[in-house]
Amino acid sequence: MITLSDVSLQLGRNQVFDHVDLQIERGELVYIVGGSGAGKSSLLRMLYMDLQPDSGSVQVGEFNSTLIKRSEIPYLRRHLGIVFQDFKLFDDRSVFENVAFVLEVTGVKRKLIAKKVSDALSEVGLSQKRNELPVHLSGGEQQRVVIARAIVSEPYVLLADEPTGNLDPDVAVEIMSLIKKINLRGITVLTVTHDYNLVKKIPARILQIKDGKIFDVQFKKNEPVKR
């Protein structure tokens, strides 16, 4: 599903990745942890091919960074759902319109858009908020809109960059539980997080980025994750 083969990446003077290999299977739920500037967001950017490695290759489904043409990148991204920490919602559009936008720009027919958006809003528990503007929603509700927008096109990979970073602890658990439920449908999920308590409450594979490398990390239930 996702493979990094001998990937190196340098940004300015920072060696972000140094000959990294990584394999993530279809249907996995994976946390990405690491210090500030370690390369967590850079990893996600390489996966949706907004950032190319200096050497090595990144494989996402059938798309490979060494072979993909610029014109093909939008087709890759149709298979990816992306959840941002800062929401990136249209303030002047309703919840329904925010979620529908993803389908409209790819030419999906109006009747199918209505069904897909309704299904996505139902899955995230926001059917009753479909006509509200984002400004009238809580932070947790806004993040649910973002998740609905990310899954409405039925992606095979969900990339979540600090999806709970601006939320209260209880709401953060609710959002991560929702992401876990989506993962159980067979969608591969990568979640960048600084919230180690959340990682302990909803266990999954943990990848730590440190000193240009990516490590699998394990910890006992009553022990903190090593940073």
N, C-alpha and C positions, 0 to 999 in steps of 0.2 A: 504493500500500500504506500508507505513512505520510506524512502531509503536515501541516506546520505553516504556517499562513497568518497573517502579521502578528501573531504571538503576543507578548504582553507579560505579564510576571509579576513582581510585587514581593512579597518576603517580609520583613516588618519594614521596615528602612531599605535593604535590599539589592535593587537592581534586577537581578533574576536574568536576565530576558530582555527585550530592548527591540526590539519590532517585528521579530521573527525569522520568516524563511521557510525552510522545509526540505522537501526531497523525498527519500524513501528508497524504492527500488523493491523489488518482491517478489524474494526470493532473495538480496538483498545481505547481505554481512557487513560490519559497520561498527563501528569502535572509537570510543568517546567519551572524549576526553581533556580535561584542563584542571586548573587549580589547585584546591586545597581550597576548597570553598564556591562554586565557579564556577557550579554548577547541573547537574552531571552526574546526580545522583540525582533532582533535581527534574524533569529531562527525562523520565526513566523513569516517575516518578510521574504525570506528565501523560499519558503514553502508556497506562498502565493506569487512568487517570482517578481516581486517588486525590487528584489536585490539579488544579484548574481554573485556566486562565489568566485574568488580569484582563481581557484583550481578545484578539481574534483567535480562531482555531479550531484544534483538533487533530483530524485525521482518522486513524483506524486501521481499515483495511479498510472495512467498511460503517458504522462507528460514528463519529459526529461529536460533539465536546464541546459544541457549542452546541445540539444536538438531543436528545442522549441523556437518557433519564430515569434517575433513581436506581435504579429497579427493573430497568433493562436492563444496568447495569454488570456484574453477575455473568455475563451472557451474553457480553459482550466478553471478560471475563477467562478464559472457557473456551477462547478462541482464542489465549490468550497463555500462554507458559511463562515462569516467573520463577525465576531463579537468584540466591540471596542469598549474600553473602560469609560470613555467620555461620550458614549452613546451615539453621537453623530446623527441625531434625528433632525428632521425638518420641523422647525417650531410652528410653521404656518400650515402644516398639514395634519390631518387627523391620524389617529393610531392606524386605522385601516389604510389610509393613503400612504403612510410611511412604509408599511409592510408591502403594499401592492407595488410600490415604485420599482422594486427589484425585478418583478415580473414584467412590468410595463416596458422597461428598457430593453428586455430581451424578446419582445414581440408576442408574449402569451396572449391568447384571446380573452376578451373581457369576462365572459361567463366562467371560464376556467380560473381566471384571477380571483373572482369573487369566492369560488369554492375553496381554492387553495389558501387564501388569506383567512377565511372563516375557520378553516381547519387548524391553521397555525395559531391563531388567536385563542382558539379553544384549548389547544395543547398547553399554552402558557398561562391559561386562566384569565384571559382578558377579553372574552367575548363581549362582556357588558360595557367595556371601555372603548369600543371600536370607533365611536364618533368623537371621543375626547381629543383635545390637543395635548401634546406632550407636557406643556407647562403646567397642566392641571393634574399631572400624575406624580406619585412619589418616586424617589430614586429607584426603588425596587421594581415598581411598575414600568418605569422607563427602560430598565434593563430587560424586563420581560418582552417589551416591544422589540428591542434590539435582537433578542434571541428568536422571536417569531420571524423577524425579517431575515435572520440568518438561515432558518430552516425551511422557509416557505418554498424555496426552489428545490427542496429535497436533496441536499448535498450529501456526498459520501464522506466528507471531512468537515469538522467544525473546529475553527481556530478561535480561541477566546483569550484575549490579551487583558489580563487583570480584570475579569468580569465582575469581581466583587470588591474591587479596590476602594470604591467610594461609598460602600454600603455599611450599615450597622451589622454587627456580628450575626444577629438572628436572621436578618434579611439575607446576609451573605450565604448562610447555610441553606435557606430556601432556594436561592438562585442556583447554588451548586447542586442541590438535590434535583432541581429541574434539568440541569445539564446532564446529570447522571441518568435521569430517566430517558433523555434523548439518546444518550450513548447506548442504552439497552436495546434500542431499535436497530443496532448494528452500525451506527454512525461512529467513525473514528473521531475522537475528541482530544485535542491538545489544549491545555489550559495553563497559561502563565499566571503564577500567583506568588505573593509574598506571605500569604496567610497560612502559616504552618499548622495552626490549630484546625483550620478547615481541612487541610490535607489529612490530619489524623481522624477527623470525624467522618469523612467520606473517602476511605482508602482507595488507592489506585497505584499504578506504576508511577514512580517518581524519577525524573531525570534532572540532574543537577549540572548546570553549566559553570565551570570554574577553570581559570587559567587556560582558556582556549580549548578545553576538552568537555565532553559530555559523559557523565557517569550515571549509571543506575544506582539509586540510593534506596536502602531499606532501613527501617527503624522499628523498634519494638513499640508496642501500644503505649507504654508509659514513659517513653523516652522522646526527647525532642529530635527533630531532624537536624542533622549536622549541617551547618552553613559553610 
